Amino acid sequence: MEVTEKAVRTALRGVKDPELGLDLVVLGLVYDVEVSDSDVKATISLTSPMCPVAGQIVEDAKKAIEGVEGVTSAEVELTFDPPWTPERISPLVRSSLGL
């Protein structure tokens, strides 16, 4: 089965930011997904560089990607360039959060 960016992003919806209780995709924390055959590299950010559970979120994201049918390897890169801001959240979700 062909691995798609959409399938990877769907899997990443299962990874929640523990502070906000929302998933990485909704929060706009998934900056990039590269699929090369069955290998996936995702670039994500966090709401804060001082996040105490950064390692756990990266590991959860890697496991979620590895769970996508057809994926043989997953790499998750953490970046803060550009820094995450609430503007990356979709306007509808932002308004429901009062942001």
MODAKA-V844697 format. One record per run of one state. SS is the DSSP state (H for helix, E for strand, L for the rest). FROM is the first residue (numbers start at 1). TO is the last residue. Records with the same first field share a line. If there is no record, write none. Layout:
# MODAKA-V844697
SS->FROM-TO ; FROM-TO
This chain:
# MODAKA-V844697
L->1-4 ; 13-15 ; 17-22 ; 24-29 ; 37-38 ; 45-53 ; 67-72 ; 79-85 ; 89-90 ; 98-99
H->5-12 ; 54-66 ; 86-88 ; 91-97
E->16-16 ; 23-23 ; 30-36 ; 39-44 ; 73-78
